C-alpha cells in the first residue's frame, strides 16, 4: 500500500476523513460545520456530563510562527476553553494525536 502524501490532502478532505474515523469509534461523535466559525471544535462528544472537543488541523511540518500555524492552534484552544467554561490558561488535558516525525 502506498503511503498517504498528507501534504497534498485538502483540509476539507482531511476533516471529513478524521470525522468519519471518530464516528466509527463512537457513534455519538457529532461533526460541526466550522465554515461559520466552530468555536474551537470540529467534532464533539457529549457523554455523562463531559464534553470532549476535537479541533482538526491538517498541518504538516513544523508548527512554527512564520506560517501562523501556532497562532491558529492557540486561538482554537482558547475558544475551546471558553466554550466549556473552563478557568485558568488551559485547565484540561491536551493529547497530541498527530503524526510523529
C-alpha positions in Angstrom: 0.0 0.0 0.0 1.3 3.4 -0.9 1.9 6.0 1.8 -0.5 8.9 2.0 1.0 12.2 0.9 -0.6 14.3 3.7 0.9 17.5 2.3 -1.5 17.2 -0.7 -4.7 16.3 1.1 -7.0 19.4 1.2 -8.2 20.5 4.7 -11.8 19.7 4.0 -11.0 16.1 2.9 -8.8 15.6 6.0 -11.6 16.9 8.2 -14.1 14.5 6.6 -11.7 11.6 7.0 -11.0 12.2 10.6 -14.6 12.9 11.5 -15.7 9.6 9.9 -12.9 7.8 11.8 -14.0 9.4 15.1 -17.6 8.5 14.4 -16.7 4.8 13.7 -15.0 4.8 17.2 -18.1 6.4 18.8 -21.4 6.8 17.0 -22.3 9.7 19.2 -19.5 11.9 17.9 -21.0 15.0 16.3 -19.4 16.7 13.4 -19.8 20.5 13.4 -19.6 22.7 10.3 -16.8 25.1 11.0 -17.2 27.3 8.0 -19.0 29.9 10.0 -16.7 29.6 13.0 -16.8 26.5 15.0 -15.6 27.9 18.4 -12.5 25.7 18.6 -14.1 22.4 17.7 -14.8 20.4 14.6 -16.1 17.3 16.3 -17.6 17.0 19.8 -18.7 14.2 22.0 -21.1 14.7 25.0 -21.4 11.9 27.5 -22.1 11.7 31.2 -21.8 15.4 31.7 -18.5 15.5 29.9 -17.6 17.4 26.7 -14.7 16.1 24.6 -13.7 18.5 21.8 -11.7 17.8 18.7 -10.2 20.6 16.6 -8.8 19.2 13.4 -5.7 20.7 11.7 -4.0 19.1 8.7 -0.7 20.9 9.2 2.4 19.1 8.1 5.9 20.1 9.0 6.7 22.4 11.9 4.1 24.2 13.9 6.0 27.4 13.5 5.2 31.1 14.0 6.3 32.0 10.4 3.2 30.4 8.8 0.8 31.4 11.5 0.1 27.8 12.5 1.0 28.2 16.1 -1.3 31.3 16.5 -4.1 29.5 14.7 -3.8 26.5 17.1 -3.7 28.7 20.1 -6.8 30.6 19.0 -8.7 27.4 18.6 -7.5 26.2 22.0 -8.6 29.4 23.7 -12.1 29.2 22.0 -12.5 25.6 23.2 -11.5 26.6 26.7 -14.1 29.4 26.8 -16.8 27.2 25.3 -16.5 24.7 28.2 -16.5 27.4 30.8 -13.0 26.5 32.0 -10.9 28.8 34.1 -7.2 29.4 34.0 -5.0 29.1 31.0 -5.8 25.5 29.9 -7.3 23.5 32.8 -7.9 20.4 30.8 -5.6 17.6 29.4 -4.1 18.1 26.0 -3.4 15.0 23.9 -1.4 15.1 20.7 -3.0 12.9 18.1 -0.7 13.9 15.3 1.9 12.1 13.3 5.2 11.7 15.0 8.2 12.9 12.9 
